[in-house]
Amino acid sequence: MGILKDKFKSVALPMAAEVKAMIKEHGDMPLGTYTIDQAYGGMKSIMALVTETSLLDSEEGIRFRGYTIPELQEKLPKAQDCTEPLPEGLFYLMLIGELPDSKMVEHISSAWMRRSIVPLHVFTALNELPPHTHPMTQFSIAIMAMQTESIFAKKYREGINKKDYWDPMFEDVMTLIARLPRVAAYIYRRTYHDGKHIEPDPQLDWAANFAHMLGFDDPSFKSLMRLYMTIHADHEGGNVSAHSTHLVGSALSDAYLSFTAGMNGLAGPLHGLANQEVIRWVMQMQKEIGSTSPTEEQIAAYIQRTLTEGKVVPGYGHAVLRKTDPRFTAQMEFAKKYCPNDELVNTIWRIYKVAPPILENTGKIKNPWPNVDAHSGSLLVHYGLVEEDFYTVLFGVSRALGVLTSLCWDRALGLGIERPKSITTEWVKAFIAKNKVKA
């Protein structure tokens, strides 16, 4: 194994066991207004961030500036002959705090189309990568390559006043959002369609044009992209992609550097990569059962086996939510309208019926309900977008709307560099000993 690695193992694994035992015995001991368990457990529920764009409630789900997803579907402007909201409208709502009218949404669509021309060197950089490079890796590299266009970085070098930081940040955000669909579609066509690229259509809205450049011109797929881009756009500030973008931005990094950090976080299996893990798990289940339409009994047995093997059921559970994710419900209602007889979709619905009681009966899972990832892959497969490694890129394009809007607000409000105090395990043990004596 190697001398250094062996040495690390001999120190780290005993300490890991010690920390686990310490948390079990003293995890509820306050370190201030939070506990030892929270400090070691990912800072869950510690209110230490301010994010204006959305708020996640454990029972109600996500609210964007106070509006639920069903309310957004009802109140936001829509494209002609489409029942789903335009993401441009959600962007305006998150940025301004009020619902837009159709004219404002058209203005944003036009502004993004004008800004959507991607510098040639970005495509050159992508073409130097091996074709098998993971799409999220390509996506992050492309965003970094576009950093040459940052107005914020240029203005900062020139000596801009602090109170004006929001202005060039706003310009970067608008340009970056405008260009993301073109870059993402280029990666998709390069990776899966022999580099046969499709030029943008300036007559289409942002999400529909993205669908077009991917190679999907079915009107209902364009509707799906409008819905997908809306419901994945934001999830308050504590999730990894939002927090990473905010953290790096707090150092006055520009939008390109900050958003790349967020996308590298989104690519993790416990965050955005979960959507592709769901579809792989479902397809593996179908393969092992020997049916594309497994029964509820077969699904239940497979779930039990998954748990017995010490694995998780992907798409189920959430760090905050304690009910079915409203984003799952929105996709389920879309499927009922456009593809109610799809076998994979119906399998997803049967899992939804079977999984929660099984997970709840384990006594170990606080939230046995599905999250957004449990449904999204099945809809994409229905329309022929079967390359699950690309699913997180779709998520990333959507998430840009929320995290980059928040970056504008960070600079407008003059929020400082994020620098929490950290402690060591030795400090925690001394703290426990000291407080036990007091008790």
PLY file of the C-alpha trace (Angstrom):
ply
format ascii 1.0
element vertex 439
property float x
property float y
property float z
element edge 438
property int vertex1
property int vertex2
end_header
0.00 0.00 0.00
2.93 2.34 0.64
4.56 3.61 3.83
2.76 6.98 3.90
-0.62 5.49 2.99
-0.26 2.77 5.66
0.67 5.41 8.21
-2.35 7.52 7.33
-4.61 4.47 7.60
-3.25 3.62 11.05
-4.05 7.14 12.26
-7.23 7.98 10.39
-9.37 4.85 10.80
-9.10 4.67 14.61
-9.88 8.38 14.79
-12.92 7.88 12.52
-14.24 5.24 14.92
-13.56 7.55 17.87
-15.41 10.44 16.20
-18.38 8.21 15.41
-18.62 7.09 19.04
-18.23 10.66 20.25
-21.05 11.89 18.03
-23.29 9.06 19.24
-22.71 9.95 22.88
-22.35 13.73 22.74
-23.81 14.70 19.35
-26.59 16.81 20.87
-24.20 18.89 22.98
-24.42 22.55 21.84
-21.30 24.26 20.50
-23.21 27.54 20.56
-26.48 27.65 18.68
-25.64 24.39 16.91
-24.50 20.95 18.03
-21.47 18.70 17.67
-23.52 16.43 15.42
-24.29 19.32 13.07
-20.65 20.38 12.91
-19.56 16.90 11.83
-22.70 16.16 9.78
-22.39 18.71 7.01
-23.79 21.74 8.89
-27.36 20.56 8.24
-30.05 23.01 9.37
-27.53 25.62 10.57
-28.91 28.95 9.38
-25.72 30.62 8.19
-26.46 31.67 4.60
-28.66 34.35 3.07
-30.18 33.47 -0.31
-32.89 35.72 -1.74
-34.06 33.65 -4.70
-35.76 30.64 -3.10
-36.57 28.96 0.21
-36.96 25.25 0.90
-39.53 24.15 3.44
-39.40 20.57 4.71
-43.17 20.17 4.34
-44.11 22.51 1.48
-41.08 22.02 -0.73
-39.39 24.74 -2.74
-40.78 28.25 -3.07
-39.32 30.69 -5.54
-39.77 34.19 -4.12
-42.76 32.80 -2.24
-44.34 30.92 -5.17
-44.72 27.13 -5.24
-44.07 25.13 -8.40
-47.81 24.70 -9.15
-48.22 28.47 -8.75
-45.33 29.09 -11.15
-46.92 26.75 -13.67
-50.10 28.78 -13.42
-48.76 32.34 -13.20
-45.54 32.54 -15.26
-45.79 33.45 -18.97
-45.84 30.56 -21.42
-44.89 29.98 -25.03
-47.68 29.67 -27.56
-49.42 26.27 -27.43
-47.46 25.24 -24.32
-48.76 24.73 -20.79
-45.35 24.91 -19.09
-43.72 28.12 -17.82
-40.87 29.81 -19.63
-37.61 29.71 -17.62
-36.98 33.34 -18.62
-39.95 34.25 -16.44
-38.54 32.39 -13.43
-35.19 34.12 -13.92
-36.94 37.50 -13.80
-38.91 36.48 -10.70
-35.78 35.37 -8.85
-33.84 38.46 -9.91
-36.49 41.13 -9.32
-38.87 39.51 -6.84
-42.06 39.98 -8.85
-43.87 38.11 -11.59
-43.03 39.26 -15.13
-45.41 39.94 -17.98
-45.03 38.37 -21.43
-43.27 41.43 -22.83
-40.51 41.20 -20.20
-40.05 37.50 -20.85
-39.74 38.19 -24.59
-37.16 40.88 -23.78
-35.06 38.40 -21.78
-35.31 35.78 -24.56
-34.11 38.33 -27.10
-31.29 39.54 -24.84
-30.05 35.99 -24.32
-30.22 35.24 -28.03
-28.10 38.34 -28.80
-25.51 37.27 -26.23
-25.45 33.58 -27.18
-22.54 33.56 -29.65
-19.80 31.41 -28.10
-16.15 32.31 -28.80
-14.45 29.93 -31.22
-11.67 29.06 -28.77
-14.22 27.40 -26.47
-15.10 24.85 -29.15
-11.39 24.46 -29.95
-10.70 23.61 -26.31
-13.53 21.06 -26.24
-12.32 19.42 -29.45
-8.92 18.79 -27.87
-10.52 16.54 -25.25
-10.92 12.79 -25.80
-14.49 12.06 -26.99
-15.05 9.78 -24.00
-14.46 12.63 -21.52
-17.44 12.80 -19.16
-19.91 15.48 -20.33
-19.75 17.27 -16.96
-15.97 17.51 -17.24
-16.38 18.98 -20.71
-19.03 21.37 -19.41
-16.78 22.70 -16.64
-13.84 23.10 -19.02
-16.02 25.00 -21.51
-17.24 27.39 -18.80
-13.65 28.02 -17.71
-12.66 28.61 -21.33
-15.35 31.31 -21.57
-13.79 33.13 -18.60
-11.70 35.10 -21.09
-14.90 37.08 -21.73
-15.46 38.15 -18.12
-16.37 41.82 -17.82
-16.24 41.61 -14.01
-12.60 40.43 -14.08
-11.71 43.23 -16.50
-13.46 45.94 -14.49
-11.94 44.71 -11.23
-8.43 44.95 -12.72
-9.24 48.50 -13.80
-10.25 49.45 -10.26
-14.04 49.52 -10.04
-15.77 50.88 -6.94
-17.19 48.23 -4.58
-20.70 49.62 -4.81
-20.64 48.97 -8.56
-19.53 45.32 -8.41
-23.06 44.16 -9.22
-23.01 45.83 -12.65
-20.27 43.83 -14.42
-21.41 40.72 -12.50
-24.88 41.18 -13.99
-23.35 41.44 -17.47
-21.32 38.26 -16.97
-24.36 36.40 -15.63
-26.56 37.36 -18.57
-23.91 36.34 -21.10
-23.03 33.08 -19.37
-26.68 31.97 -19.10
-27.21 32.90 -22.74
-24.31 30.74 -23.92
-24.79 27.65 -21.77
-27.37 25.90 -24.01
-25.11 26.30 -27.06
-22.12 24.88 -25.17
-24.11 22.02 -23.63
-25.68 21.07 -26.96
-22.25 21.15 -28.62
-20.96 18.72 -25.97
-23.94 16.42 -26.50
-23.65 16.34 -30.30
-19.85 15.99 -30.11
-20.00 13.12 -27.64
-22.98 11.13 -28.92
-23.70 12.22 -32.50
-20.32 12.24 -34.26
-19.94 15.99 -33.96
-22.91 16.69 -36.24
-23.91 20.00 -34.71
-27.17 21.90 -35.09
-27.20 25.67 -35.43
-29.39 27.70 -33.05
-32.79 28.97 -34.15
-33.13 32.67 -33.23
-36.93 32.42 -33.35
-37.09 30.07 -30.37
-37.10 30.77 -26.65
-34.11 29.77 -24.49
-35.25 26.25 -23.50
-36.85 25.39 -26.85
-33.71 26.45 -28.66
-31.69 24.23 -26.35
-33.95 21.29 -27.26
-33.55 22.14 -30.95
-29.74 22.25 -30.75
-29.72 18.92 -28.92
-31.62 17.49 -31.89
-35.15 17.19 -30.46
-37.83 19.20 -32.24
-40.89 17.41 -30.85
-43.07 20.24 -29.42
-43.74 18.23 -26.26
-40.00 17.74 -25.68
-39.59 21.50 -25.90
-42.35 21.75 -23.30
-40.45 19.26 -21.14
-37.29 21.35 -21.41
-39.19 24.46 -20.31
-40.52 22.56 -17.30
-37.15 20.90 -16.56
-35.23 24.19 -16.74
-37.78 25.80 -14.41
-38.04 23.19 -11.66
-34.27 22.50 -11.46
-33.27 26.17 -11.41
-32.77 26.72 -7.69
-33.09 25.00 -4.31
-32.14 27.71 -1.80
-28.49 28.35 -0.93
-27.24 25.39 1.08
-27.06 22.71 -1.61
-23.59 21.99 -2.94
-23.87 23.71 -6.34
-25.45 26.87 -4.93
-23.16 27.02 -1.92
-20.03 26.39 -4.00
-20.96 29.14 -6.43
-21.63 31.53 -3.55
-18.45 30.54 -1.67
-16.11 31.05 -4.61
-17.96 34.21 -5.60
-17.47 35.59 -2.08
-13.75 35.83 -2.90
-14.81 38.18 -5.75
-14.18 35.51 -8.34
-16.14 36.26 -11.50
-19.27 34.38 -12.63
-17.32 31.92 -14.78
-14.94 30.84 -12.01
-17.75 30.71 -9.46
-20.18 28.77 -11.62
-17.51 26.25 -12.60
-17.04 25.50 -8.90
-20.78 24.96 -8.57
-20.81 22.59 -11.54
-17.93 20.56 -10.14
-20.05 20.13 -7.02
-23.14 19.28 -9.06
-21.17 16.46 -10.71
-20.94 14.59 -7.39
-22.96 11.35 -6.91
-24.75 12.81 -3.87
-25.92 15.88 -5.80
-26.65 16.28 -9.51
-25.16 12.97 -10.59
-28.00 11.22 -8.76
-30.36 11.62 -11.72
-28.28 9.28 -13.88
-27.85 6.85 -10.97
-31.64 6.49 -10.74
-32.13 5.47 -14.35
-29.20 3.04 -14.16
-30.65 1.42 -11.03
-34.08 1.06 -12.64
-32.68 -0.42 -15.84
-30.49 -2.82 -13.86
-33.59 -3.91 -11.97
-35.47 -4.50 -15.23
-32.53 -6.50 -16.57
-32.20 -8.71 -13.49
-35.95 -9.27 -13.21
-36.14 -9.95 -16.93
-38.99 -7.57 -17.62
-39.37 -3.96 -18.78
-42.58 -3.84 -16.77
-41.87 -5.40 -13.34
-44.73 -5.94 -10.92
-45.05 -4.20 -7.57
-44.05 -7.45 -5.85
-40.91 -7.78 -7.99
-40.00 -4.15 -7.35
-40.49 -4.57 -3.60
-38.21 -7.61 -3.56
-35.53 -5.78 -5.54
-35.69 -2.80 -3.18
-35.29 -5.11 -0.20
-32.29 -6.72 -1.86
-30.75 -3.33 -2.57
-31.07 -2.37 1.09
-29.77 -5.74 2.30
-26.65 -5.22 0.18
-26.04 -1.96 2.06
-26.92 0.23 -0.91
-29.36 3.11 -1.22
-32.41 3.33 -3.45
-31.42 6.26 -5.69
-33.94 9.05 -6.07
-35.43 8.56 -2.62
-34.71 10.73 0.39
-33.68 14.37 0.74
-31.58 16.29 3.26
-34.40 18.76 3.95
-37.71 17.59 2.44
-40.03 15.39 4.48
-42.63 14.76 1.76
-42.77 13.94 -1.94
-40.68 16.49 -3.81
-43.04 18.88 -5.68
-40.61 18.71 -8.59
-41.25 14.95 -8.79
-44.99 15.64 -8.80
-44.67 18.22 -11.57
-42.85 15.71 -13.77
-45.37 12.99 -12.94
-48.24 15.25 -14.04
-46.35 16.03 -17.25
-45.92 12.30 -17.92
-49.62 11.64 -17.31
-50.37 14.16 -20.03
-47.77 13.25 -22.65
-46.67 9.63 -22.08
-49.07 7.83 -19.71
-48.46 4.42 -21.32
-44.67 4.49 -21.35
-43.36 1.31 -19.64
-40.40 2.98 -17.96
-42.57 5.84 -16.69
-45.07 3.35 -15.30
-42.24 1.50 -13.58
-41.25 4.78 -11.92
-44.83 5.18 -10.70
-44.91 1.64 -9.30
-41.63 2.28 -7.48
-43.25 5.42 -6.05
-46.10 3.28 -4.73
-43.89 0.55 -3.28
-40.69 2.22 -2.06
-41.81 4.70 0.64
-43.44 2.13 2.97
-40.44 -0.20 2.69
-37.96 2.60 3.38
-40.06 3.94 6.25
-40.25 0.51 7.89
-36.47 0.33 8.13
-36.71 2.93 10.90
-33.48 4.52 9.67
-34.76 6.85 6.94
-36.30 10.20 7.90
-37.62 10.89 4.42
-38.75 7.86 2.40
-40.25 9.99 -0.38
-38.96 10.56 -3.93
-36.94 13.62 -4.89
-36.65 15.31 -8.27
-34.14 12.77 -9.60
-36.56 9.85 -9.22
-38.55 10.86 -12.30
-36.50 13.05 -14.63
-34.50 10.30 -16.36
-37.58 8.33 -17.40
-39.00 11.33 -19.24
-35.74 11.95 -21.06
-35.53 8.29 -22.08
-39.09 8.43 -23.38
-38.09 11.11 -25.87
-34.89 9.34 -26.89
-32.34 11.21 -24.81
-30.91 7.99 -23.42
-27.33 9.07 -22.68
-27.60 9.29 -18.90
-24.07 10.69 -18.46
-25.43 13.86 -20.04
-28.34 14.30 -17.62
-26.32 16.28 -15.10
-25.35 18.78 -17.81
-29.05 19.44 -18.34
-29.35 19.96 -14.60
-26.38 22.34 -14.71
-27.83 24.52 -17.46
-30.99 24.90 -15.41
-29.22 25.47 -12.07
-27.37 28.40 -13.63
-30.57 30.43 -13.46
-30.74 30.35 -9.68
-27.12 30.34 -8.58
-26.07 33.09 -10.98
-29.03 35.25 -9.99
-27.87 34.82 -6.39
-24.38 35.88 -7.44
-25.83 39.17 -8.71
-27.54 39.66 -5.36
-24.36 38.77 -3.45
-22.52 41.61 -5.14
-25.44 44.06 -4.95
-25.79 43.47 -1.20
-22.04 43.62 -0.68
-21.88 40.26 1.09
-18.44 39.53 2.49
-16.03 36.69 1.90
-17.26 33.47 3.49
-14.89 32.42 6.24
-16.46 30.26 8.97
-14.45 29.29 12.04
-13.24 25.69 12.06
-12.23 23.52 15.00
-10.29 20.27 15.45
-11.44 16.97 16.92
-8.98 17.53 19.77
-10.74 20.85 20.48
-14.14 19.07 20.45
-12.91 16.40 22.90
-11.55 19.09 25.23
-14.83 20.98 24.95
-16.83 17.86 25.87
-14.57 17.15 28.85
-14.82 20.73 30.09
-18.61 20.84 29.77
-19.08 17.42 31.37
-17.19 18.71 34.42
-19.51 21.76 34.56
-22.57 19.53 34.33
0 1
1 2
2 3
3 4
4 5
5 6
6 7
7 8
8 9
9 10
10 11
11 12
12 13
13 14
14 15
15 16
16 17
17 18
18 19
19 20
20 21
21 22
22 23
23 24
24 25
25 26
26 27
27 28
28 29
29 30
30 31
31 32
32 33
33 34
34 35
35 36
36 37
37 38
38 39
39 40
40 41
41 42
42 43
43 44
44 45
45 46
46 47
47 48
48 49
49 50
50 51
51 52
52 53
53 54
54 55
55 56
56 57
57 58
58 59
59 60
60 61
61 62
62 63
63 64
64 65
65 66
66 67
67 68
68 69
69 70
70 71
71 72
72 73
73 74
74 75
75 76
76 77
77 78
78 79
79 80
80 81
81 82
82 83
83 84
84 85
85 86
86 87
87 88
88 89
89 90
90 91
91 92
92 93
93 94
94 95
95 96
96 97
97 98
98 99
99 100
100 101
101 102
102 103
103 104
104 105
105 106
106 107
107 108
108 109
109 110
110 111
111 112
112 113
113 114
114 115
115 116
116 117
117 118
118 119
119 120
120 121
121 122
122 123
123 124
124 125
125 126
126 127
127 128
128 129
129 130
130 131
131 132
132 133
133 134
134 135
135 136
136 137
137 138
138 139
139 140
140 141
141 142
142 143
143 144
144 145
145 146
146 147
147 148
148 149
149 150
150 151
151 152
152 153
153 154
154 155
155 156
156 157
157 158
158 159
159 160
160 161
161 162
162 163
163 164
164 165
165 166
166 167
167 168
168 169
169 170
170 171
171 172
172 173
173 174
174 175
175 176
176 177
177 178
178 179
179 180
180 181
181 182
182 183
183 184
184 185
185 186
186 187
187 188
188 189
189 190
190 191
191 192
192 193
193 194
194 195
195 196
196 197
197 198
198 199
199 200
200 201
201 202
202 203
203 204
204 205
205 206
206 207
207 208
208 209
209 210
210 211
211 212
212 213
213 214
214 215
215 216
216 217
217 218
218 219
219 220
220 221
221 222
222 223
223 224
224 225
225 226
226 227
227 228
228 229
229 230
230 231
231 232
232 233
233 234
234 235
235 236
236 237
237 238
238 239
239 240
240 241
241 242
242 243
243 244
244 245
245 246
246 247
247 248
248 249
249 250
250 251
251 252
252 253
253 254
254 255
255 256
256 257
257 258
258 259
259 260
260 261
261 262
262 263
263 264
264 265
265 266
266 267
267 268
268 269
269 270
270 271
271 272
272 273
273 274
274 275
275 276
276 277
277 278
278 279
279 280
280 281
281 282
282 283
283 284
284 285
285 286
286 287
287 288
288 289
289 290
290 291
291 292
292 293
293 294
294 295
295 296
296 297
297 298
298 299
299 300
300 301
301 302
302 303
303 304
304 305
305 306
306 307
307 308
308 309
309 310
310 311
311 312
312 313
313 314
314 315
315 316
316 317
317 318
318 319
319 320
320 321
321 322
322 323
323 324
324 325
325 326
326 327
327 328
328 329
329 330
330 331
331 332
332 333
333 334
334 335
335 336
336 337
337 338
338 339
339 340
340 341
341 342
342 343
343 344
344 345
345 346
346 347
347 348
348 349
349 350
350 351
351 352
352 353
353 354
354 355
355 356
356 357
357 358
358 359
359 360
360 361
361 362
362 363
363 364
364 365
365 366
366 367
367 368
368 369
369 370
370 371
371 372
372 373
373 374
374 375
375 376
376 377
377 378
378 379
379 380
380 381
381 382
382 383
383 384
384 385
385 386
386 387
387 388
388 389
389 390
390 391
391 392
392 393
393 394
394 395
395 396
396 397
397 398
398 399
399 400
400 401
401 402
402 403
403 404
404 405
405 406
406 407
407 408
408 409
409 410
410 411
411 412
412 413
413 414
414 415
415 416
416 417
417 418
418 419
419 420
420 421
421 422
422 423
423 424
424 425
425 426
426 427
427 428
428 429
429 430
430 431
431 432
432 433
433 434
434 435
435 436
436 437
437 438
